[in-house]
């Protein structure tokens, strides 16, 4: 593709038609080794510098302070420029940061060489030029980095960041108020301007860091934390130095000096991993602010306002605090209005869904009802034909008719289930309560299933006292037991057994109840599928694999009927061993109470 190669060559300055030079990976590996060596030396120098400053006894010679400080500063600067070269100066955030840290190192070099024996250099000095150029260049690098990572940032994100900036600025304005007062009232104009510039830049730098951290959508990369720590160490050391200098309490050769060195080392550690900071939208699942920084900023603003009622606080700090609190109220009002509209829209959607659900139920009910009449005719005529009412028929034709009859029965069962489901959804299936004898009802269900159980060679064993009576709808309850027992027969192999047992007692809650246990010796159900067993249209994997016919509606209807009778249904199963259903129903007062509680019987 010569045209694409020409475009690439024009935009990158590299001839795309040529293969990469063989020595490029080797050169990149050499640069990586140099970076690792420089970083290792910088880390060791930081640790050694801190150890030297903490050693008891007389202060160390100034030469040690100078050598270690400049080693750390310039090694970190070299790392920045090597990474800038590796990126071919395409990353403006890296390039600007490299220029900024170079100015800082130049200022530090002049300070170290020009300071007096106490480690102090009066301001203004040439070192101030390097220091003061570092701040705007670093701020520009941060802006470019944030812009690179926030191409899809929203107005709400910017608003949250603004609140965080104002809150942080209000607190810092209170802390640094003595320096601003000195800049206005003491010394020459140049000295006052420089004195005010340092804390002002510190405020801006901290505010930008807080603003970025307040964003819930920015993903700055795995090493962003190192840059944040480095900048906070730098600004913290600056603020501490400025306050100590204001009170004539600063002394060189103290652990405070290590903070600036550690700061540039942390920043260098960030820039080494700059390739991992590509723009990536944050996953929806993780769009949760770890720290509610805008809320903390509002609390900080309120704290400044409260402090202003007790002591004298700079007017600038009060204005920033008031603006923080006032702006925080604006998104609250807009979000309340948006929330109201959202709730209203959701209510309309819910109403619409209810209408659609009712329409679905009506359609299912109508279709099922219309299918029942022709199905009844089909089954009736099939029975007549099979009985010979229409004359003799060949044996092969009889077999075909029996297949048609079984299919029609399955369709009839499906229609019945769909009608029952539609009636339940419409609230038209409330049970007509009456006294129901459990024993005879179970025997009728077993009798109805005798042709199926005989054809499959499965026995049905019922153990029940005829004195057990429940309050319920006899037709619905018989449907429940017929359905569960039919499933037990269908899922049991030849020579299998379905055991039905009835236990009466008093549950721990004090309710008198009867539990009908229906256990089979069938194929079983996987444990992870049991929670979904009573969902509509759900069929266990073992049923699908063994091609057992069914629709997945029966057990859903069973649960609805049992719950409408204030009862409960549970199931246990082991694949390859069988399944057991436990149906619990309140018993009638006419049922005798055994001495042993039902819970104890079930435990046995």
C-alpha positions in Angstrom: 0.0 0.0 0.0 2.3 2.8 -1.2 -0.3 5.5 -0.4 -0.6 4.4 3.2 3.2 4.2 3.5 3.5 7.7 2.1 1.0 9.1 4.6 2.7 7.3 7.5 6.1 8.7 6.3 4.7 12.2 6.1 3.1 12.1 9.5 5.8 10.4 11.5 9.0 11.3 9.6 9.8 7.6 9.2 10.0 5.7 5.9 7.2 3.1 6.4 8.4 1.1 3.4 11.5 0.1 5.1 11.6 -2.6 7.8 12.6 -1.6 11.3 16.3 -1.4 11.8 17.7 -4.5 13.6 19.5 -2.4 16.1 16.4 -0.6 17.3 15.4 -3.3 19.9 19.0 -3.4 21.1 19.1 0.3 21.5 15.8 0.3 23.4 17.0 -2.4 25.7 20.2 -0.4 26.3 18.2 2.7 27.3 16.0 0.6 29.6 19.1 -0.7 31.3 20.4 2.9 31.7 17.1 4.0 33.2 17.0 1.1 35.7 20.6 1.9 36.7 19.9 5.6 37.2 16.7 4.8 39.2 18.6 2.3 41.3 21.3 4.9 42.1 18.7 7.6 42.9 16.8 5.2 45.3 20.0 4.3 47.0 21.1 7.9 47.2 17.7 8.8 48.8 18.0 6.2 51.4 21.6 7.1 52.1 20.8 10.8 52.3 18.1 10.2 54.9 20.4 7.9 56.9 23.1 10.6 56.9 20.7 13.3 58.1 19.4 11.1 60.8 22.8 10.0 62.1 23.4 11.3 65.7 26.4 13.6 66.4 27.8 16.5 64.5 26.3 17.6 61.2 27.7 16.1 58.1 29.9 18.2 55.8 28.0 20.4 53.3 29.7 18.5 50.5 27.9 15.4 51.4 24.6 17.3 51.2 25.5 18.8 47.9 26.7 15.6 46.3 23.8 13.5 47.3 21.2 16.1 46.4 22.6 16.9 43.0 23.1 13.2 42.2 19.4 12.5 42.9 18.2 15.6 41.1 20.2 15.2 37.9 19.7 11.4 37.8 16.0 11.9 37.9 16.3 14.6 35.2 18.2 12.2 33.0 15.5 9.6 33.4 12.9 12.1 32.2 14.9 13.0 29.1 15.6 9.4 28.2 11.9 8.6 28.4 11.2 11.7 26.2 13.7 10.4 23.7 12.1 6.9 23.8 8.7 8.4 23.0 10.4 10.5 20.2 9.1 13.7 22.0 5.5 12.7 21.0 4.3 12.8 24.6 4.1 16.5 25.4 3.3 15.8 29.0 6.7 14.0 29.3 8.6 16.6 27.4 7.1 19.5 29.4 7.8 17.6 32.7 11.4 17.0 31.6 11.9 20.7 30.8 10.3 21.6 34.2 12.5 19.2 36.2 15.6 20.5 34.4 14.8 24.0 35.5 14.3 22.7 39.0 17.6 20.9 39.0 19.4 24.1 37.7 17.8 26.1 40.5 18.8 23.4 43.0 22.4 23.4 41.6 22.7 27.1 42.0 21.2 27.0 45.5 23.6 24.3 46.6 26.7 26.1 45.3 25.7 29.6 46.5 24.2 28.9 49.9 26.0 29.9 53.1 27.4 27.6 55.8 23.9 27.2 57.4 22.5 25.9 54.1 20.5 29.1 53.4 20.4 31.4 50.3 18.5 34.7 50.6 15.8 35.5 48.0 15.7 36.8 45.4 18.4 34.7 43.7 19.1 33.1 40.4 17.9 29.8 41.9 14.4 31.3 42.1 14.3 31.5 38.3 14.8 27.7 38.0 12.3 27.0 40.8 9.6 29.3 39.5 9.9 28.0 35.9 9.4 24.4 37.3 5.9 25.1 38.5 4.1 26.4 35.3 5.9 23.7 33.2 4.8 21.0 35.6 1.2 22.4 35.7 1.2 22.4 31.8 2.4 18.8 31.8 -0.4 17.8 34.2 -3.0 19.6 32.0 -1.8 17.8 28.9 -1.8 14.5 30.7 -5.3 15.0 32.0 -6.5 16.2 28.6 -5.0 13.0 27.1 -6.8 10.8 29.6 -10.2 12.7 29.7 -11.3 12.9 26.1 -14.8 11.7 27.2 -15.0 13.6 30.4 -18.4 15.2 31.0 -19.5 18.6 32.4 -20.4 17.0 35.7 -16.9 15.7 36.1 -15.5 19.2 35.5 -17.9 20.6 38.0 -16.9 18.1 40.7 -13.2 19.0 40.0 -14.0 22.7 40.3 -15.6 22.1 43.7 -12.6 20.1 44.8 -10.2 22.9 43.6 -12.1 25.6 45.5 -12.2 23.6 48.7 -8.5 22.7 48.7 -7.6 26.3 47.8 -9.7 27.7 50.7 -7.8 25.5 53.2 -4.4 26.3 51.8 -5.2 30.0 51.7 -5.8 29.8 55.5 -2.5 27.9 56.1 -0.4 30.2 53.9 -2.0 33.5 54.9 1.1 34.7 56.8 3.2 34.4 53.6 0.7 36.3 51.6 0.5 39.0 54.2 4.3 39.3 54.2 4.4 39.4 50.4 2.1 42.4 50.5 3.5 44.3 53.5 7.2 43.4 53.8 10.3 43.7 51.6 10.7 45.0 48.1 8.3 44.5 45.3 10.4 41.8 43.7 10.9 40.0 47.0 7.2 40.2 47.7 6.3 38.9 44.3 8.6 35.9 44.6 7.4 35.2 48.2 3.8 35.2 47.0 4.6 33.2 43.8 5.8 30.1 45.6 2.7 29.4 47.8 0.4 30.5 44.9 2.0 27.9 42.6 1.8 25.3 45.4 -1.9 26.0 45.8 -2.4 25.6 42.1 -0.4 22.4 41.9 -2.2 20.8 44.9 -5.6 22.0 43.5 -5.0 20.4 40.1 -3.9 17.1 41.8 -7.1 17.1 44.0 -9.2 18.0 40.9 -7.9 15.0 38.9 -8.3 12.7 41.9 -11.9 13.9 42.3 -12.9 12.7 38.8 -14.8 9.4 38.8 -14.0 8.6 35.2 -10.3 9.4 34.7 -8.0 6.4 34.6 -4.5 7.8 34.8 -2.6 4.6 34.7 -1.1 2.2 37.3 1.8 4.6 38.2 -0.3 7.8 38.6 -0.1 7.4 42.3 3.7 7.8 42.2 3.3 11.1 40.4 0.7 12.3 42.9 3.0 11.3 45.9 5.9 13.0 44.3 4.1 16.3 43.7 2.5 16.3 47.1 5.9 15.7 48.7 7.3 18.6 46.7 4.6 21.0 47.5 4.5 19.9 51.1 8.2 20.5 51.5 7.8 23.9 49.8 5.0 24.9 52.2 7.0 23.7 55.2 10.1 25.5 54.1 8.2 28.8 53.4 6.6 28.7 56.9 9.9 27.9 58.6 11.7 30.6 56.6 9.0 33.1 57.5 9.6 32.3 61.2 13.4 32.3 60.7 13.5 28.6 61.8 14.8 26.9 58.7 18.1 25.1 58.9 19.8 23.2 56.1 20.9 19.6 56.5 17.6 18.5 58.1 15.3 15.6 57.0 13.1 18.2 55.2 15.8 18.4 52.5 15.1 14.8 51.6 11.5 15.5 50.7 12.5 17.4 47.5 14.8 14.6 46.5 12.2 11.9 47.2 9.7 13.9 45.3 11.7 14.0 42.0 12.5 10.3 42.5 8.8 9.4 42.7 8.1 11.5 39.6 10.8 9.7 37.8 9.3 6.3 38.8 6.0 7.5 37.2 7.6 8.6 33.9 9.3 5.2 33.6 5.9 3.6 33.3 4.4 6.3 31.1 3.7 3.7 28.4 1.1 2.2 30.7 -0.9 5.4 31.0 -2.7 5.2 27.7 -6.3 6.5 27.6 -8.7 3.8 28.8 -12.3 4.4 29.7 -13.1 3.1 33.2 -15.3 0.1 33.3 -18.8 0.7 34.3 -18.6 -1.6 37.2 -15.8 0.3 38.8 -17.1 3.9 38.3 -17.3 4.5 42.0 -15.3 7.2 43.7 -13.0 5.6 46.3 -12.9 8.9 48.2 -15.7 11.4 47.9 -13.3 14.3 47.3 -16.0 16.9 46.3 -17.9 16.1 49.5 -14.7 16.4 51.5 -14.0 19.7 49.7 -17.4 21.0 50.8 -16.7 20.0 54.4 -13.4 21.8 54.2 -15.1 24.9 52.9 -17.6 24.7 55.7 -14.7 24.3 58.2 -13.1 27.4 56.9 -16.3 29.4 57.2 -16.8 28.2 60.8 -13.2 29.0 61.6 -13.8 32.5 60.2 -16.4 33.1 62.9 -13.8 32.4 65.6 -10.6 33.9 64.4 -9.4 36.2 61.7 -9.2 34.4 58.3 -8.0 35.9 55.0 -10.9 37.3 52.9 -9.6 35.2 49.9 -10.0 32.0 52.0 -13.6 33.0 53.0 -14.5 33.8 49.4 -13.1 30.4 48.2 -14.9 28.5 51.0 -18.2 30.3 50.3 -17.9 29.6 46.6 -17.2 25.9 47.3 -20.4 25.5 49.4 -22.5 27.6 47.0 -21.3 25.6 43.9 -21.9 22.3 45.7 -25.6 23.2 45.9 -26.0 23.7 42.2 -25.4 20.1 41.1 -27.6 18.9 44.0 -30.5 20.9 42.6 -30.0 19.8 39.1 -29.5 16.2 40.1 -32.7 16.3 42.2 -34.6 17.6 39.1 -33.0 14.9 37.0 -33.8 12.3 39.6 -37.5 13.4 39.6 -37.6 13.1 35.8 -35.9 9.7 35.9 -38.4 8.4 38.5 -41.3 9.7 36.5 -39.9 8.0 33.4 -39.4 4.8 35.2 -43.0 4.9 36.5 -44.2 5.3 33.0 -42.1 2.4 31.8 -43.4 0.2 34.7 -47.0 1.1 33.7 -46.2 0.3 30.1 -44.6 -3.0 31.1 -47.7 -3.9 33.2 -49.9 -3.2 30.2 -47.7 -5.4 28.0 -47.7 -8.1 30.6 -51.5 -8.0 30.9 -51.8 -8.1 27.1 -49.4 -11.1 27.0 -51.5 -12.9 29.6 -54.7 -12.1 27.7 -53.2 -13.4 24.5 -52.0 -16.6 26.1 -55.3 -17.1 27.8 -57.3 -16.5 24.6 -55.1 -18.7 22.5 -55.0 -21.5 25.0 -58.8 -21.3 25.4 -59.3 -21.4 21.7 -56.9 -24.4 21.4 -58.6 -26.4 24.1 -61.9 -27.0 22.2 -60.4 -28.4 19.0 -57.9 -30.4 21.1 -60.8 -32.0 23.1 -62.5 -32.9 19.8 -59.2 -34.4 18.4 -58.7 -36.5 21.5 -62.3 -37.6 21.6 -62.3 -38.8 18.0 -58.9 -40.4 18.4 -60.3 -42.5 21.3 -63.4 -43.4 19.2 -61.2 -44.5 16.3 -58.8 -46.5 18.5 -61.8 -48.2 20.1 -63.0 -49.4 16.7 -66.1 -47.2 16.6 -65.3 -46.2 13.1 -64.6 -49.7 11.9 -61.6 -52.0 12.0 -58.2 -50.4 11.4 -54.8 -52.0 10.6 -52.3 -52.5 13.4 -49.7 -50.1 11.9 -52.4 -47.4 11.6 -53.2 -48.0 15.3 -49.6 -47.4 16.3 -49.6 -44.2 14.3 -52.8 -43.0 15.9 -51.4 -43.8 19.4 -48.4 -41.5 18.6 -50.8 -38.8 17.5 -52.8 -39.3 20.7 -49.7 -39.0 22.9 -48.7 -35.8 21.1 -52.2 -34.4 21.5 -52.1 -35.2 25.2 -48.8 -33.3 25.6 -50.3 -30.4 23.8 -53.4 -30.5 26.0 -51.1 -30.5 29.1 -49.3 -27.5 27.7 -52.5 -25.6 27.0 -53.8 -26.4 30.5 -50.6 -25.1 32.1 -50.7 -21.9 30.0 -54.3 -21.3 31.0 -53.5 -21.9 34.6 -50.5 -19.5 34.4 -52.6 -16.9 32.8 -55.3 -17.2 35.5 -52.8 -16.9 38.2 -51.2 -13.8 36.7 -54.7 -12.3 36.4 -55.5 -13.1 40.0 -58.3 -15.4 39.0 -56.9 -18.6 40.5 -57.5 -18.0 44.2 -58.0 -21.3 46.0 -61.6 -22.2 47.1 -60.7 -23.5 50.6 -62.4 -26.6 52.0 -61.4 -29.6 54.1 -59.4 -32.0 51.9 -58.3 -35.5 52.9 -54.7 -35.9 51.9 -54.6 -39.7 51.7 -57.4 -40.3 49.2 -56.2 -37.3 47.1 -52.7 -38.8 46.8 -54.2 -42.2 45.9 -56.3 -40.6 43.1 -53.2 -39.0 41.7 -51.4 -42.3 41.8 -54.3 -44.0 40.1 -54.4 -41.4 37.3 -50.7 -42.1 36.8 -51.0 -45.8 36.7 -50.9 -46.2 32.9 -47.7 -44.1 32.8 -46.0 -45.8 35.7 -46.9 -49.3 34.4 -45.6 -48.5 30.9 -42.3 -47.4 32.5 -42.1 -50.1 35.1 -42.0 -47.7 38.0 -43.8 -48.4 41.3 -45.6 -45.8 43.4 -45.7 -46.4 47.1 -47.9 -44.2 49.3 -47.6 -44.1 53.1 -50.3 -41.8 54.5 -52.8 -41.8 57.4 -56.4 -41.1 56.2 -56.9 -38.8 59.2 -54.7 -36.1 57.7 -56.8 -33.2 56.5 -55.7 -29.8 55.1 -57.6 -26.6 54.2 -57.3 -26.1 50.5 -58.6 -26.2 47.0 -58.9 -29.9 46.2 -58.5 -29.5 42.5 -55.5 -27.3 42.7 -53.8 -29.5 45.3 -54.5 -32.6 43.3 -52.9 -30.9 40.4 -49.8 -30.2 42.5 -49.3 -33.8 43.6 -50.1 -35.2 40.2 -47.5 -33.0 38.6 -44.7 -33.8 41.1 -45.5 -37.5 41.1 -45.7 -37.6 37.3 -42.2 -36.0 37.1 -40.9 -38.5 39.6 -42.2 -41.4 37.4 -40.9 -39.8 34.2 -37.4 -39.3 35.6 -37.1 -42.7 37.2 -35.6 -45.7 35.4 -37.3 -49.0 34.8 -37.9 -50.9 38.1 -37.5 -47.6 40.0 -39.7 -46.5 42.9 -41.6 -43.3 43.8 -42.2 -43.2 47.6 -44.8 -40.8 48.9 -44.8 -40.2 52.7 -47.0 -37.9 54.9 -45.7 -36.5 58.2 -47.8 -34.4 60.5 -46.5 -32.3 63.4 -45.7 -28.9 64.8 -43.0 -26.8 63.3 -40.6 -24.7 65.5 -42.6 -21.5 64.6 -45.6 -23.1 66.3 -47.6 -23.8 63.1 -49.2 -27.2 62.8 -48.4 -28.5 59.3 -48.2 -31.6 57.2 -45.2 -32.3 54.9 -45.7 -34.6 51.9 -42.4 -36.1 50.8 -42.2 -37.4 47.2 -38.9 -39.2 46.6 -37.8 -40.9 43.4 -34.8 -43.1 42.4 -34.3 -41.2 39.1 -31.5 -39.4 37.3 -31.3 -36.5 39.7 -30.7 -32.8 39.2 -27.3 -30.9 39.4 -26.9 -28.9 42.6 -26.2 -25.7 40.8 -29.5 -25.9 38.9 -31.8 -26.5 42.0 -32.3 -22.7 42.7 -33.7 -22.3 39.2 -35.9 -25.4 39.2 -39.1 -23.4 39.9 -38.5 -20.8 37.2 -40.9 -20.7 34.2 -39.7 -22.7 31.2 -36.5 -23.9 33.0 -35.6 -27.5 32.4 -32.7 -29.3 34.1 -29.8 -30.3 32.0 -30.3 -34.0 33.0 -33.9 -33.7 31.6 -32.6 -32.3 28.3 -29.8 -34.8 28.0 -32.2 -37.8 28.6 -34.8 -36.3 26.2 -37.5 -36.4 28.9 -40.6 -34.5 27.5 -41.8 -31.4 29.3 -42.4 -27.7 29.0 -40.8 -26.3 32.2 -44.1 -24.8 33.4 -45.3 -27.5 35.7 -43.1 -26.8 38.8 -43.6 -23.1 38.4 -47.3 -23.6 38.7 -46.9 -26.0 41.5 -45.0 -23.5 43.6 -47.6 -20.8 42.9 -50.4 -23.1 44.1 -48.5 -24.2 47.2 -47.7 -20.6 48.2 -51.3 -19.5 47.6 -52.2 -22.1 50.2 -49.7 -20.6 52.7 -47.4 -23.5 52.2 -43.9 -24.1 51.0 -42.0 -26.4 48.7 -38.4 -27.5 48.8 -36.2 -29.9 46.9 -33.1 -31.9 47.3 -31.4 -34.0 44.7 -28.3 -36.0 43.9 -27.3 -36.8 40.3 -27.7 -40.5 39.6 -29.5 -41.2 42.9 -32.8 -39.4 42.8 -34.8 -36.3 43.8 -37.0 -35.6 46.8 -39.7 -32.8 47.0 -41.0 -31.6 50.3 -44.4 -29.9 50.2 -45.5 -28.4 53.5 -49.1 -27.3 54.0 -51.1 -26.1 57.1 -53.3 -28.8 58.5 -56.9 -28.6 59.5 -57.8 -28.5 63.2 -59.5 -31.9 62.7 -56.1 -33.5 62.2 -54.7 -35.2 65.3 -51.4 -33.8 66.6 -48.6 -36.4 67.1 -46.3 -36.1 70.1 -43.2 -35.6 68.0 -42.5 -32.3 66.3 -42.5 -32.2 62.5 -39.0 -30.8 62.4 -37.7 -33.7 64.3 -39.5 -36.2 62.0 -38.0 -34.5 58.9 -34.5 -34.6 60.5 -34.9 -38.3 60.9 
